[in-house]
Amino acid sequence: MAKTSIDHELSLSLLGWYDREKRDLPWRNTRDPWLILLSEVILQQTQVSRGMLYWERISERFPTVKSLARSDVDELLLLWQGAGYYSRARRLHALAVIVSMDVADGGYGGNIPSEYEELVKLPGIGPYTAAAVASIAFQTPVPVVDGNVKRVASRFLADPNPSPKAIRTWGQSLLHRGRPGDSNQALMELGALVCRPRKPKCESCPLSIRCLGQENAESLPKRKKNMKKIERIDALVMVDPSGLPFLKRRASNVRFGGLWGPPMGDVDTEDKEKIGEISHQLSHRDLRVTVWKGTCSKGIDPKSVPISNLDIKILSMVLGP
Ligand code: SF4
């Protein structure tokens, strides 16, 4: 019982800090599960400041899950352009279609499911996003584990490599039963604003009273070596007489799947003009792209189709900005 009361005290301290210090983010001013889910999918691999732009743009065009289900995936991909990790957009569209189906047909009648176990079955929804949506939109007391929470847990517990189970158990002990969504957001916000990777602000941390790792905070958690592989590929930009490039839609199961772009990878560079090289960072790859130029009879306007940031760079190298 004593342990429960101490956790309760910390839980309230964390919530009090959150109420005072939280950033005013647009998805925090809605209780609409669709708009909350949309924010979580965008934030999976996009920084908050850029994520706001995409959330506003997409939620304005698709204010309901059904409105996205009725649209073509290309429309979402165009809005998503520049946010990277385009498979998220394709899966979000697939999710919208499933959620919008009638219950009799295996769907959810246009309602985002409230249970973690149902959410995690949907396309693009992993354990983190399911926990975030269940707790924030539906007040289900399930702890979230993201990179920020892992760092705070590692430091609080003075454990260089806490197991997922240990992190969840610790997170659960801080969940306020009346406001589990806010407790989860508070922990993530604390990681973003106070328990930062470098120079954590322990003096203003609501958990400092019981934190075991604050003396060596910057050394926790143990860092993994960056094992990014360098990958060299060719891209061929073929330009028609009016200056438009040949673009094709990539298959959905390859990199930048579903987006349009010039031929890339195993391309015929014989008799083509070498234009230059581009470096492009992906999460697990460091791409070095050699750009070639050729000709074609008919191209298309790149602004009319969704294309990746890398393809924009490649086309700019050949066609100019
Ligand atoms: S006291 Fe410092 S190290 Fe501990 S959780 Fe707070 S900010 Fe992180």
Residues whose N, C-alpha, C, O or C-beta is under 5 A from the ligand:
A	BS01	SF4	V152 R155 F156 V194 C195 P200 K201 C202 C205 L207 S208 C211 G213 Q214 A217
